[in-house]
Amino acid sequence: MIGKTISHYKLLDELGRGGMGVVYRAEDTVLKRIVAIKILRPLSLSANEDNFRFLREARSAAALNHPNICTIYETGKYETRPFIVMEYVEGISLKEWITSRSHPNVRDSLAYALQIAAGLQAAHKKGIIHRDMKCDNVMVNDLGIAKIMDFGLAKQQGCTQVTKEGTALGTVAYMSPEQACGKQIDQRTDIWSFGVMLYEMVTGQLPFPGEYEHAVLYSILNEEPELPTALQPEVPVELEQIILKAITKAPEKRYQRMDEVMADLKLVSEAFTPRPGKRRKWQTRKALPEKKKALRYFLIALFTVVTGGAGYYFFSTAKQERTIESIAVLPLENLSGDPEQEYFADGMTDALIGELARISALRVISRTSVMQYKGARVPLVEIAKKLNVDAVVEGTVQRDGRRVRITAQLIGMAPERHLLAESYERDLDNILILQKEVARAIAQKINIKLTPLEESLLTAAREVNPALYEAYLKGMFYLNQFTPGGIKKGLVYLQQAVKEGPADPLAYAGLAIGYNLLAHTPSPPPSALPQARMAALKALELDENLAEVHLALAMIKIYGDWDREGAGRDYRRALELSPNLAMAHAHYGWYLEMSGQVDEALEELDRAQKLDPLLPIYPAWSGWLNFWEGRYDTAIEEAKKSLELNPDFPIGLYVLGGSYAAKGKYGEAIALQRKAGALNPDFEWALGQTYALAGRKKEALNVATKLKGKARVWDTFGLAEIYTALGEKDEAFRWLEAAYEQRHPYIQWFMRNGSFDPLKGDPRYTDLARRLNLAELDQ
């Protein structure tokens, strides 16, 4: 097979063989990366069970996205043989690491054990049992990151076993007693195997050795292992207790969940200081549960994980770790098992982003960009590269009645390493405290220096009415869909939230945002801005430190009241309270552009792009401002960036078409504006303007006639641009006047729009600027 190409993967060499498949190192000729490919062995083709198990491995592992689990990229078939394409982990197996040492290393073993436990915990949360955990099935890469491999025997909890009762699958030395007997198994079997691995890691020996499988099985079922401390004096007594509890023969007396194992390991790891050749004085066997209980309560933690970066420090201390200045919070996974609870998981993600966004020394990626990875099985390092961040946060959220548990892992990049993994749990009425607690823990872990304002914002919290908060989360969930139906449904829930808690600022803040979104649609109801104002002022009265409320007020003042001074104050206050609020940076950029502060405006839009790098609107807006300023090449570059993110984004198409028209490329411009208008009729005016610039007067007038028939405020400004391009100044001023009378939100920027330069010098131009209080800006 070496040298052959399967799909677009060229096989380079063989990495190993197992019971079902052969693993090759291969080159992905499309993405230009090295991968591993596991192909079912021909001898297995006669066994349908092996085919089923082989494909189940792919499905099981593909359902998991965790830094300590090997990532599955895709599956396929070569002739009649199925294959799995997975992440290529360059390093050695944990077994090789153990056998290569002259002396067991407890410190390093603890670091790897906690990483493996984190991976197993993630699999168990998905209901997946590995069933073949052993040191050969864990790889340690060059940065000291442990990754669980080979889910060939994995079983979805609750599913029927492939094998008939009484048949054992797995590697004998690591089998639990119930697995060895062919009995029904659950996650406690993986905990047993993990205990065997940990025993082997710290002692260099297996707990149940034997020359033959039958002897090993007899030992597993009937004998007790030698104490790890007898074999290796450096092993702490408390670590020995953990190992012995994990390999207790009766499943009901064993650890019941990996969370419990990880919590105990964390305690040992934090207290461990190596003293080669000496036995430390540890607490008695009974002391561990007492210490556990106290620390668990204090930390509100059901599981914790030592950083994956520990291995990096031990093996490569010469390298300098990258300072963390930017972070992305990936969508928290809903562990409730109920799809109807997705709004809750998304709401917790938004809340954590919002809390971290308060920190000025940290660039925090906005919701709209990270949500594109919801449910995606993409390696974290690829996500970090795409979002250009130094670290990512991933985790889960689980709601059980009134109790909420959030688990969060902070993973640094370049090199990839665990920095934090904690579990936090509170009642729903303390949910705001929980969110701030997680954010503070992350900030402390990466040594971010908080300003006094940030410290107070991340500390101050209050109880919240659970019914209100649930309605609020549902409302924001639908608002964030950015569709007319979503906005309407979201407002219904937010109004319900106000009824549940008329003295709580959250609901009013949500309403202010919702009505502002409604006010910015092409045909807004007249009541939208007044209702947005009422809600924002009420929220401000209840809590003046909500950044989104100040943003809502700024948008009301600039677009509705034409109050530039007041809008500027609120924009700046919003950014003071939440320096990572991308929308505030973007709208503040438009505000600065109105005042002629072009470079400062573009800097704000650049910040918005960096905070929300996968949202096409910000490069499109940047292109739009450059287009108005006559910087057509830069406008084209920005518009293309927008269209790379979404080829059908109307604003990007409009800006690119307008810039091409300005450079005389009318054919390309017309094609782009046709597409923009077809995708969103609100941009039909741009096609009329482009026809006019191209000298196609009849077609331009046809577009103008169509727009007049709609009789919408939105189209008045576009009609003014069409008639300016046609050279019909009287008509252009007539429609500019209509836009002024009907308070078109864009009329205040007419002096910055280069399309209206032919009107300069006309007294009507100066008069309009005076009435808009823009005359002093006409420099």
C-alpha positions in Angstrom: 0.0 0.0 0.0 3.0 2.4 0.5 3.0 5.0 -2.3 -0.7 4.5 -3.2 -3.2 7.3 -3.1 -6.6 6.8 -1.3 -9.0 9.6 -2.1 -6.6 12.5 -1.9 -4.3 10.9 0.7 -0.9 9.6 -0.4 0.3 6.8 1.9 3.9 7.4 3.0 4.8 4.6 5.4 3.2 2.2 7.9 2.9 3.2 11.5 1.5 0.1 13.1 -1.0 -2.8 13.0 -3.8 -3.8 15.3 -6.5 -6.4 15.6 -8.7 -4.8 13.0 -6.6 -2.4 10.9 -3.3 -1.1 9.6 -2.4 2.5 10.3 -0.4 4.5 7.8 1.2 8.0 7.8 -0.1 9.9 4.8 -0.1 13.2 3.1 -3.3 15.1 2.6 -2.6 16.5 -0.9 -5.4 19.0 -0.7 -4.7 20.7 2.7 -1.0 19.9 2.6 -0.8 18.3 6.0 0.3 14.9 7.4 -2.5 12.7 8.7 -2.9 9.1 9.9 -5.1 6.6 8.0 -6.4 3.5 9.6 -7.6 0.9 7.0 -9.5 -2.3 7.8 -7.4 -5.3 7.2 -8.5 -7.6 4.4 -8.7 -10.6 6.7 -11.4 -8.9 8.6 -13.7 -8.4 5.6 -15.5 -11.7 6.2 -16.6 -10.5 9.6 -19.5 -8.1 9.6 -19.0 -7.5 13.2 -15.5 -6.2 12.6 -16.8 -3.8 9.8 -19.4 -2.6 12.2 -16.9 -2.0 15.0 -14.4 -0.3 12.7 -17.0 2.2 11.5 -18.3 2.6 15.0 -14.8 3.7 16.0 -15.0 6.6 13.6 -18.5 7.6 14.7 -17.5 7.4 18.4 -14.3 9.4 18.1 -15.8 11.9 15.6 -18.5 12.8 18.2 -15.7 14.0 20.5 -13.7 17.3 20.2 -11.2 17.5 22.9 -7.4 18.3 23.1 -6.7 15.0 24.8 -8.5 12.9 22.2 -7.2 12.2 18.7 -9.3 14.1 16.2 -11.1 12.2 13.4 -11.2 14.1 10.1 -13.3 11.9 7.8 -14.2 8.3 6.8 -14.4 6.6 3.4 -13.9 3.4 1.5 -10.9 2.1 -0.5 -12.3 -0.5 -2.8 -14.4 -2.5 -0.3 -12.4 -1.6 2.7 -13.5 1.2 5.1 -10.8 3.7 6.3 -10.6 6.4 8.9 -8.6 9.6 8.5 -7.4 11.1 11.7 -5.0 13.5 13.3 -1.3 12.4 13.0 0.2 12.6 16.5 4.0 12.8 16.3 5.5 11.4 19.5 5.6 8.1 21.4 3.0 5.9 23.1 2.6 6.1 26.8 3.8 2.5 27.0 7.1 3.5 25.3 7.4 6.5 27.6 7.1 4.2 30.6 9.6 1.6 29.3 12.1 4.2 28.2 12.5 5.5 31.8 15.2 4.2 34.1 13.1 5.3 37.1 9.4 6.0 37.4 8.5 9.7 37.5 5.5 10.5 39.7 5.3 14.2 38.8 5.2 13.6 35.0 2.8 10.7 35.5 0.4 12.9 37.3 0.5 15.5 34.6 -0.3 12.8 31.9 -2.9 11.1 34.1 -4.9 14.3 34.5 -4.9 14.9 30.7 -6.0 11.3 30.0 -8.7 11.7 32.7 -9.9 14.9 31.0 -10.2 13.1 27.7 -12.1 10.1 29.2 -14.4 12.5 31.1 -15.3 14.2 27.8 -16.0 10.8 26.2 -18.2 9.7 29.2 -20.1 12.9 29.0 -21.1 11.9 25.5 -22.1 8.5 26.7 -19.1 6.8 25.0 -17.1 4.1 26.9 -13.7 3.3 25.4 -13.5 -0.3 26.7 -9.8 -0.7 25.6 -8.0 1.9 27.7 -4.3 1.0 28.0 -0.9 2.6 27.8 -0.5 1.6 24.1 -3.6 3.5 23.2 -2.4 6.9 24.5 0.1 8.9 22.5 2.3 11.7 24.0 3.3 14.3 21.4 6.4 16.4 21.3 4.9 19.1 23.5 3.9 16.7 26.2 0.2 16.5 25.3 -1.4 13.1 25.9 -4.0 12.0 23.4 -6.3 9.0 23.6 -6.3 6.9 20.5 -8.2 3.9 19.1 -11.9 3.9 19.8 -12.2 0.6 18.0 -14.0 -1.1 21.0 -15.8 2.0 22.0 -19.4 1.5 23.0 -22.3 4.0 23.2 -23.7 3.7 26.6 -27.2 2.3 26.5 -26.7 0.6 23.1 -26.8 -3.1 22.6 -23.4 -4.8 22.8 -22.0 -6.1 19.6 -20.7 -9.2 21.2 -22.9 -11.8 22.8 -23.0 -12.1 26.5 -20.0 -13.9 27.9 -17.6 -12.7 25.3 -14.8 -10.3 26.5 -13.3 -7.6 24.3 -10.2 -5.6 25.1 -6.7 -6.1 26.4 -6.6 -8.6 29.2 -4.1 -6.9 31.5 -6.3 -3.7 31.7 -9.7 -5.5 31.8 -12.1 -4.8 34.7 -13.4 -7.9 36.4 -16.9 -7.4 34.9 -15.4 -6.9 31.5 -13.3 -10.1 31.9 -16.4 -12.0 32.7 -18.3 -10.6 29.7 -20.9 -8.9 31.8 -22.7 -5.6 31.1 -20.3 -2.7 31.5 -20.4 1.1 32.0 -18.0 3.9 32.5 -16.6 2.3 35.6 -14.8 -0.2 33.4 -12.8 2.7 31.9 -12.1 3.9 35.4 -10.7 0.5 36.3 -8.5 0.5 33.1 -7.4 4.0 33.9 -6.4 2.9 37.4 -4.3 0.1 36.0 -2.6 2.6 33.7 -1.9 4.9 36.5 -0.4 2.0 38.6 1.8 1.2 35.6 2.9 4.8 35.1 4.0 5.3 38.7 5.6 1.9 39.4 6.7 0.7 35.9 4.7 -2.5 36.5 1.3 -3.9 35.9 -0.9 -4.5 39.0 -2.0 -8.0 37.8 1.0 -9.5 36.0 1.2 -13.0 34.5 2.9 -15.0 31.8 -0.4 -16.2 30.3 -3.8 -14.6 29.8 -5.5 -17.1 32.1 -3.1 -16.3 34.9 -3.7 -12.6 34.4 -7.5 -13.1 34.4 -7.3 -15.2 37.6 -5.3 -12.4 39.3 -7.8 -9.7 38.2 -10.7 -11.7 39.6 -9.2 -13.1 42.8 -6.0 -11.4 43.9 -5.0 -8.0 45.3 -2.1 -6.1 43.7 1.1 -5.2 45.5 0.9 -1.7 47.0 2.4 1.0 44.7 4.3 2.5 47.7 6.0 -0.9 48.2 7.3 -0.8 44.7 8.0 2.9 44.5 8.6 4.9 47.7 8.2 8.2 45.9 4.5 7.5 45.4 2.4 9.5 47.8 0.0 7.5 50.0 -2.9 9.6 48.8 -2.1 8.8 45.2 -1.9 5.1 46.2 -5.4 5.4 47.7 -6.7 6.8 44.4 -5.2 4.0 42.4 -6.5 1.3 44.8 -10.0 2.8 44.7 -10.0 2.9 40.9 -9.1 -0.8 40.7 -11.5 -2.0 43.4 -13.0 -5.2 42.1 -16.7 -4.3 43.0 -17.9 -1.6 40.6 -20.2 -0.1 43.2 -17.2 0.5 45.5 -15.0 2.0 42.7 -15.0 5.6 41.7 -18.4 6.2 39.9 -17.4 9.0 37.6 -14.2 10.4 36.1 -15.0 13.8 37.7 -14.3 12.3 41.1 -11.0 10.7 40.0 -9.9 14.1 38.5 -10.8 16.0 41.6 -8.7 13.7 43.8 -5.8 13.7 41.4 -5.8 17.5 41.4 -5.4 17.6 45.2 -2.5 15.2 45.1 -0.9 17.1 42.2 -1.1 20.5 43.9 0.5 19.1 47.1 3.2 17.0 45.4 6.8 18.0 45.8 9.3 15.3 44.7 11.9 14.1 47.2 13.8 11.3 45.4 14.4 8.3 47.6 12.3 9.5 50.5 8.9 8.6 51.7 6.8 11.8 52.4 4.6 12.1 55.4 1.1 12.3 54.1 -2.2 12.4 55.9 -3.9 9.2 56.9 -6.3 7.3 54.6 -9.3 9.0 56.2 -7.9 12.5 55.7 -8.5 12.6 51.9 -12.3 12.6 51.9 -12.3 15.4 54.5 -9.9 17.5 52.5 -11.8 16.7 49.3 -15.0 17.9 50.8 -13.7 21.2 52.1 -11.8 22.1 48.9 -14.6 20.9 46.6 -17.1 23.2 48.5 -14.7 26.1 48.4 -13.9 25.7 44.7 -17.4 24.5 43.7 -15.6 22.0 41.6 -16.6 18.5 40.7 -13.6 17.9 38.6 -10.3 19.7 37.8 -7.5 19.1 35.5 -3.8 19.9 35.8 -2.7 21.9 32.7 -1.6 20.0 29.7 1.2 22.5 29.5 2.8 20.7 32.5 4.3 18.1 30.2 5.6 20.9 28.0 7.4 22.5 31.0 8.9 19.2 32.0 10.2 18.3 28.6 11.0 21.6 26.9 11.7 24.3 29.5 14.1 26.0 27.1 11.2 27.3 25.0 9.4 30.5 25.9 5.6 30.2 26.2 3.5 32.7 24.3 1.8 35.5 26.4 -1.9 35.2 26.2 -3.4 38.4 25.0 -6.4 37.1 23.0 -8.9 34.4 23.7 -12.0 32.7 22.1 -14.8 31.1 24.1 -16.1 28.3 22.0 -19.8 27.4 22.2 -20.4 25.5 25.5 -21.8 22.1 24.9 -25.3 21.3 26.1 -25.1 18.2 28.3 -28.8 18.1 29.3 -29.7 15.7 26.5 -32.6 18.0 25.6 -32.3 20.0 22.3 -34.8 22.5 23.7 -32.1 23.5 26.2 -29.7 24.8 23.4 -30.8 28.4 24.2 -29.5 27.9 27.7 -26.0 26.6 26.6 -25.8 29.5 24.0 -26.8 32.0 26.7 -24.1 30.7 29.0 -21.6 31.1 26.2 -22.7 34.6 25.6 -22.5 35.5 29.2 -19.0 34.2 29.6 -17.9 36.1 26.5 -19.6 39.2 27.9 -17.8 38.9 31.2 -14.4 38.4 29.7 -15.1 41.2 27.2 -14.9 43.7 30.1 -11.1 43.1 30.3 -9.3 45.8 28.3 -6.0 43.9 28.3 -7.6 40.9 26.6 -8.9 40.6 23.1 -12.0 38.4 23.3 -13.6 37.1 20.1 -17.3 38.0 19.7 -20.2 35.7 19.8 -21.0 35.7 16.0 -17.6 34.4 15.1 -17.3 31.6 17.7 -20.8 30.4 17.2 -19.8 29.3 13.7 -17.9 26.5 15.5 -21.0 25.2 17.3 -21.1 21.5 16.8 -18.1 21.5 14.5 -15.4 18.9 14.9 -12.4 21.1 14.1 -9.0 20.7 16.0 -8.6 23.5 18.5 -5.3 24.6 17.0 -7.0 25.2 13.6 -9.8 27.2 15.3 -7.2 29.3 17.2 -5.3 30.0 14.0 -8.5 31.0 12.1 -9.5 33.3 14.9 -6.0 34.5 15.5 -6.0 33.9 19.3 -3.5 32.8 21.9 -5.9 30.6 23.8 -9.4 29.0 23.6 -12.0 28.2 26.2 -14.2 25.2 25.7 -16.5 23.4 28.1 -20.0 22.2 28.9 -23.1 23.4 30.6 -25.6 21.2 32.3 -28.9 22.2 33.9 -30.6 19.9 36.3 -33.7 21.6 37.7 -32.5 24.7 39.5 -28.9 23.6 39.5 -26.4 24.7 36.8 -23.0 23.3 36.3 -20.4 24.8 34.0 -17.1 23.1 33.2 -14.5 25.2 31.5 -11.1 24.3 30.1 -8.6 27.0 29.1 -6.1 25.8 26.5 -3.2 27.8 25.5 -1.7 27.6 22.0 1.8 27.8 20.6 2.5 25.5 22.4 -0.8 23.7 23.0 -1.2 23.3 26.8 -3.9 23.1 29.4 -4.0 26.1 31.7 -7.2 25.6 33.6 -10.0 23.1 33.9 -12.6 23.6 36.5 -16.2 22.8 37.3 -18.5 25.4 38.8 -22.0 24.7 40.2 -24.7 27.0 41.6 -28.4 27.4 41.8 -30.1 29.2 38.9 -30.8 32.3 41.0 -27.0 32.7 41.5 -26.2 32.3 37.8 -24.8 35.8 37.4 -22.3 35.0 40.2 -21.4 31.8 38.5 -20.6 33.5 35.2 -18.4 36.1 36.9 -16.6 33.4 38.9 -15.6 31.5 35.7 -14.4 34.7 34.1 -12.3 35.7 37.1 -10.7 32.3 37.2 -9.7 32.6 33.6 -8.3 36.1 34.0 -6.3 35.0 37.1 -4.9 32.0 35.3 -3.4 34.0 32.5 -2.1 36.7 34.8 -4.2 39.5 33.3 -4.0 42.7 35.4 -7.4 44.1 35.9 -8.2 47.8 36.3 -10.1 48.8 39.4 -13.3 49.2 37.2 -12.8 45.8 35.7 -12.2 44.2 39.1 -15.4 45.7 40.4 -17.4 44.7 37.3 -16.2 41.1 37.6 -16.9 41.0 41.3 -20.3 42.7 41.7 -23.2 40.3 41.1 -26.7 39.8 42.4 -29.2 37.1 42.6 -31.6 36.8 39.6 -35.2 35.5 39.3 -34.8 32.1 37.6 -38.0 32.6 35.5 -36.9 36.0 34.4 -33.4 34.7 33.4 -34.8 31.8 31.5 -37.1 34.1 29.5 -34.2 36.5 29.0 -32.0 33.7 27.6 -34.7 32.6 25.2 -35.2 36.1 24.1 -31.6 36.7 23.3 -31.3 33.3 21.7 -33.9 34.4 19.1 -32.6 38.0 18.7 -29.2 36.6 17.9 -30.6 34.8 14.9 -30.8 38.3 13.2 -33.9 37.4 11.2 -37.3 39.3 11.2 -39.0 36.2 12.7 -36.2 35.8 15.3 -36.4 39.5 16.4 -40.2 39.2 16.8 -40.1 36.0 18.8 -37.2 37.3 20.9 -39.1 40.5 21.8 -42.0 38.4 23.0 -39.8 36.5 25.4 -38.0 39.6 26.6 -41.4 41.3 27.4 -42.2 38.1 29.4 -38.9 38.6 31.2 -39.9 42.2 32.1 -43.1 40.9 33.6 -41.2 38.3 35.6 -38.8 40.8 37.0 -39.9 44.4 36.5 -37.0 45.6 38.7 -34.2 43.7 36.9 -32.0 45.5 34.3 -31.3 42.4 32.2 -34.7 42.2 30.6 -34.8 45.9 29.8 -31.3 45.8 28.3 -32.5 42.9 26.1 -35.6 44.8 25.0 -33.5 47.9 24.2 -31.2 45.8 21.9 -34.2 44.0 20.3 -36.1 47.2 19.5 -32.9 48.8 18.2 -32.5 45.9 15.8 -36.1 46.3 14.8 -35.5 50.0 14.2 -32.6 49.3 11.8 -34.7 47.2 9.4 -35.6 48.8 6.1 -39.3 49.2 7.1 -39.3 49.6 10.9 -42.5 50.3 12.9 -42.6 53.9 14.1 -42.7 52.7 17.7 -39.4 50.8 17.5 -37.0 53.6 18.5 -39.3 55.1 21.3 -39.7 51.6 22.8 -35.9 51.0 22.5 -35.3 54.4 24.3 -37.8 53.5 27.1 -36.3 50.1 27.7 -32.7 51.5 27.7 -33.4 54.3 30.1 -35.1 51.9 32.5 -32.2 49.5 32.3 -29.8 52.4 32.9 -31.8 53.5 35.9 -31.5 50.0 37.4 -27.8 49.4 36.5 -25.6 52.0 34.9 -22.8 49.5 34.3 -24.3 47.5 31.4 -22.3 48.3 28.3 -25.0 47.1 25.9 -27.4 49.6 27.4 -25.0 52.5 26.7 -24.5 51.1 23.1 -28.3 51.0 22.6 -28.6 54.6 23.9 -25.8 55.8 21.6 -27.5 54.2 18.6 -30.8 55.8 19.5 -29.2 59.2 19.9 -27.2 59.1 16.7 -29.7 57.4 14.4 -32.9 58.7 15.9 -32.2 61.9 17.7 -29.3 63.1 15.6 -27.5 63.9 18.9 -23.9 63.5 18.1 -22.5 64.8 21.3 -24.7 62.5 23.4 -24.0 59.5 21.2 -20.3 60.0 21.5 -20.5 60.0 25.3 -22.5 56.7 25.3 -20.3 55.0 22.7 -17.2 55.8 24.8 -18.9 54.7 28.0 -19.9 51.4 26.4 -16.4 50.8 25.3 -15.1 51.7 28.7 -17.4 49.1 30.3 -16.7 46.5 27.6 -13.6 47.1 25.6 -14.2 44.0 23.5 -17.7 44.9 22.3 -17.2 44.6 18.5 -20.5 46.2 17.6 -19.7 49.2 19.7 -16.3 49.7 18.0 -18.0 49.4 14.6 -20.8 51.9 15.2 -18.3 54.2 17.0 -16.3 54.0 13.7 -19.3 55.3 11.8 -19.7 58.1 14.3 -16.1 59.2 13.9 -16.4 59.0 10.1 -19.3 61.5 10.3 -17.0 63.9 12.1 -14.3 63.5 9.4 -12.0 61.5 11.6 -11.4 58.9 8.9 -8.3 57.2 10.1 -9.7 56.9 13.6 -13.0 55.5 12.2 -11.1 52.9 10.2 -9.1 51.9 13.3 -12.3 51.2 15.1 -13.6 49.1 12.3 -10.3 47.2 12.2 -10.8 46.5 16.0 -14.2 45.2 15.3 -12.8 42.9 12.6 -10.2 41.5 15.0 -12.9 40.9 17.6 -15.3 39.3 15.2 -13.1 37.9 12.4 -15.6 35.6 10.8 -18.4 38.2 10.5 -18.5 39.6 7.0 -20.2 42.9 7.8 -17.1 44.6 9.4 -14.7 44.3 6.5 -17.7 45.3 4.2 -18.3 48.4 6.4 -14.6 49.2 6.3 -14.7 48.9 2.5 -17.8 51.1 2.4 -16.0 53.9 4.3 -12.9 53.6 2.1 -15.2 53.8 -0.9 -16.9 57.0 0.3 -13.4 58.5 0.9 -12.3 57.6 -2.7 -9.8 54.9 -1.5 -11.1 52.5 -4.1 -8.2 49.9 -4.1 -8.5 49.6 -0.3 -12.3 49.4 -0.6 -11.9 46.5 -3.1 -9.5 44.7 -0.8 -11.8 45.0 2.2 -14.9 44.0 0.2 -13.1 40.9 -1.1 -12.3 39.9 2.5 -16.0 40.2 3.3 -16.9 38.0 0.4 -14.4 35.4 1.3 -16.4 35.0 4.5 -19.7 35.0 2.6 -19.7 35.1 -1.2 -23.4 36.1 -1.1 -23.1 39.0 1.4 -25.0 41.9 -0.2 -23.1 44.7 1.4 -19.8 43.2 0.3 -21.1 42.9 -3.2 -22.4 46.5 -3.2 -19.0 47.9 -2.0 -17.0 45.8 -4.5 -19.4 46.8 -7.3 -19.4 50.5 -6.4 -15.6 50.5 -6.2 -15.3 48.8 -9.6 -17.7 51.4 -11.1 -15.6 54.2 -9.6 -12.6 52.7 -11.5 -14.6 52.5 -14.7 -15.1 48.7 -14.6 -18.8 48.9 -15.3 -19.4 45.4 -16.6 -18.1 43.8 -13.4 -19.8 46.5 -11.3 -23.2 45.9 -12.9 -23.0 42.1 -12.4 -22.1 42.5 -8.8 -24.9 45.0 -8.1 -27.4 42.8 -9.9 -26.5 40.0 -7.6 -26.6 42.2 -4.5 -30.1 43.4 -5.4 -31.3 39.9 -6.2 -30.1 38.7 -2.8 -31.5 41.7 -0.9 -33.9 44.1 -2.7 -32.9 46.8 -0.2 -29.7 47.2 -2.4 -31.5 47.7 -5.7 -30.8 51.4 -5.7 -27.1 50.6 -6.1 -27.8 49.0 -9.5 -29.6 52.1 -10.6 -26.6 54.3 -9.6 -24.2 52.0 -11.4 -26.3 52.1 -14.6 -26.3 55.9 -14.4 -22.5 56.0 -14.0 -22.1 53.6 -17.0 -24.2 56.0 -19.1 -27.2 53.6 -19.3 -29.8 56.3 -18.4 -32.9 54.4 -19.4 -32.1 51.4 -17.2 -31.1 53.7 -14.3 -34.5 55.5 -14.6 -36.3 52.2 -14.6 -34.7 51.3 -11.3 -35.6 54.7 -9.9 -39.3 54.3 -11.0 -39.4 50.9 -9.3 -38.1 52.4 -6.1 -40.5 55.3 -6.1 -43.3 52.7 -6.3 -42.2 51.2 -3.0 -42.6 54.5 -1.2 -40.1 53.6 1.6 -37.9 55.8 3.7 -35.1 53.4 3.1 -35.0 54.2 -0.7 -35.0 58.0 -0.5 -31.2 58.1 0.0 -30.6 55.6 -2.8 -32.8 57.7 -5.2 -30.7 60.7 -4.3 -27.5 58.8 -5.3 -29.1 57.6 -8.6 -30.1 61.1 -9.7 -26.8 62.6 -8.6 -25.1 60.0 -10.9 -27.5 61.0 -13.7 -26.5 64.7 -13.2 -30.1 65.7 -12.3 -29.4 67.9 -9.4 -32.9 69.1 -8.8 -34.2 65.5 -8.4 -31.1 64.6 -6.3 -31.9 67.4 -3.8 -35.6 66.5 -3.9 -34.8 63.0 -2.6 -32.2 64.3 -0.2 -34.8 66.6 1.2 -37.2 63.6 1.5 -34.6 61.6 3.3 -34.1 64.6 5.7 -37.8 65.0 6.3 -38.4 61.3 7.0 -35.2 61.1 9.1 -33.4 58.5 7.0 -30.6 57.2 9.3 -27.9 57.7 6.6 -28.7 61.3 5.8 -26.3 62.6 8.4 -23.4 61.0 6.4 -24.3 62.6 3.1 -21.3 65.0 3.3 -18.9 62.0 3.7 -20.4 60.1 0.8 -18.2 60.8 -2.2 -21.2 60.0 -4.5 -22.6 63.5 -3.6 -19.4 65.4 -4.4 -21.0 66.8 -7.7 -23.6 68.6 -5.5 -21.0 70.6 -3.5 -21.1 74.3 -4.2 -24.8 74.3 -4.5 -26.5 76.5 -1.8 -29.0 73.6 -1.2 -26.0 71.4 -0.2 -24.8 74.0 2.4 -28.3 74.6 3.7 -28.9 70.9 4.3 -25.6 70.6 6.1 -26.6 73.6 8.3 -29.9 72.0 9.3 -28.2 68.8 10.1 -25.6 70.7 12.3 -22.9 69.4 10.0 -21.7 72.7 8.5 -18.8 73.0 10.9 -17.6 69.6 9.7 -17.4 70.6 6.0 -13.6 71.1 5.9 
